[in-house]
């Protein structure tokens, strides 16, 4: 085999998209070809705008469930009609179009916080708005009539693309919340096996992060599938999630107790038995929920309740220490499904919840170093820069600049730089290919067929994540398609315009980063770390308060402590996710300091679980009660003013005898001994929390450019 065929074979194997992507691209191109073909057959140029609408609508489609696909397709295919109407209405008034485009650009940039699917839909709607502003308009047609006609043409193409995508491309089966529940039990089994191993892991925090993230995902999936059709079924799924959360609370206590004996005498904890029971429970859940038919949920709930009784069996756990026995006793009180559903209530999202979420969102986007806000401002500025010259001088195909800018811009400079290079190189090569094709002087029908083939390849490259292939195939598709609308024009001229507009768009996108340069989100990482430390300190304080007053057993106190435990876990998970997202922008010292903060927060949650497990209805001695009051005061100080080393409540702590670890009161009973033992660990956590926050402030103060990201340099 010669060198050229070998090179071609290597290129096809290396860069050719997956067959499923090619199939989806062919279906998307079929929707475009049908509408564009109607334009050629009927002579109605409105179908050209409908074909353009089908291109943008199909760009929003992704493999997924029917509900998820309908949301994104409807947002672009139907919501784009409204954006088209607004853009067409202000097409003759540049002074009015500019503020609308700027406001829409900011909104499109802020959509990044809702995930990649919402961000792509917002970008495509922004493209529709700018393209509608730059659409040519007949002189004798009123503006309102032009806006209505353009909007109806767009809706025709968008609805047709939605129907073609949903009918010809099968959607994935919606298995929520089955997959999420199976994943939660898998994570529980991994943690149980890790703490039961002969060599205890150095850090159990990744296991706990994974479990909390999967349990929250299962809760969200249950709430998303909740409806009037199967309310009892969703209740049974919620029961399975609640059982997983209760087992997680037991494993937190077990991991804390096992960690205290990592390098000393045998721990005498029956962790191998617990790991075996949880592993078998995970297998039962998997077998029950992976069936192709409707699962037997009543049998699953009964099996879970039976396995819980087996996990807390007295004979198998007879040699366990008292604290672990108490945790098992608390787990043994977990009710069966019939009793559990009588006390369960679905969360009600009232007005106060919406106001609270709005306040948190405003705090996120109002920070000076918020990446999403700066991305929105860059998008608005770039959209305005690409709109004004085209609208003032009435340049043909001027919206290509806006399309390039919007699709290239991303919150990170490095990503934008890579996409800009690939898109420019691909567009340049695609323009050359279109010029070579135009030398054959194809007819309108044949040109449309070639355009559809290139468009199918462009969609396949887009789905495969190949920006260069997408730009290379999209450019000749758009050039040939635009030439069929203006057959009198030269295709070489159209290709040159496309290349120039792409280059201008890439330059505008890159220049926007030097006007509004990205910054490291120090304030976001600090806020979330502070919230995690405060939430876990409050949870530990409440657990100590319940042990001091002997109110651990009542249902009201148990419900409050469970709510605090879940809230602390969510705050820790959010803070750790924020640190992982900002790790590239933060220095090594700052990452290490935040890691210590999160370690202390997780340790406080584990200590709270141990204190709850060892608590009872009996009251400790008066001296121990006074000592616990001082510790509660120090935890309150840590939650309110971390890093202050307990300056406000030193007097209270000294009067209680806990200014240090040496002045402990005398032991009167077993409960006092248990609480005094936990007090030493709690005091160590309090000092560690203050020291960790001081380390964060020192690391921030040591930065030469504390708000600048290192990606620019």
Secondary structure, DSSP 8 states (H G I E B T S, - for coil): --HHHHHHHHHHHHH---HHHHHHHHHHHHHHHHHHHHHHHH--THHHHHHHHHHHHHHH--SSBHHHHHHHHHHHHTHHHHHHHHHHHTTT-HHHHHHHHHHHHHHHHHGGGG-HHHHHHHHHHHHHHHHHHTS---TTS-HHHHHHHHHHHHHHHHHHHHHHHHHHS--B---TTHHHHHHHHHHHHHHHHHHHSSS--S--HHHHHHHHHHHHHHHHHHHHH--SS-HHHHHHHHHHHHHHHHHHHHHHHHHHHHHHTTTSS-----HHHHHHHHHHHHHHHHHHHS-SS---HHHHHHHHHHHHHHHT-TTTTTTS-HHHHHHHHHHHT---HHHHHHH-------HHHHHHHHHHHHHHHSSTT-HHHHHHHHHHHHHHHHHHHHHHHT-TTTHHHHHHHHHH--SSHHHHHHHHHHHHHHHHHHHHHHHHHHTT---HHHHHHHHHHHHHHHHHHHHTT-HHHHHHHHHHHHHHHHHHHTTTS-HHHHHHHHHHHHHHHHHHHHHHHHHS-----HHHHHHHHHHHHHHHHHHHHHHHHHHHHT-SSSHHHHHHHHHHHHHHHHHHHHHHHHHHHTTTTS-HHHHHHHHHHHHHHHHHHHHHHHHHHH--SS---HHHHHHHHHHHHHHHHHHHSTTS-S-TTHHHHHHHT-SSSS------SHHHHHHHHHHHHHHHHHHHHHHHHHHHHHHHHT-TTTT--TT--
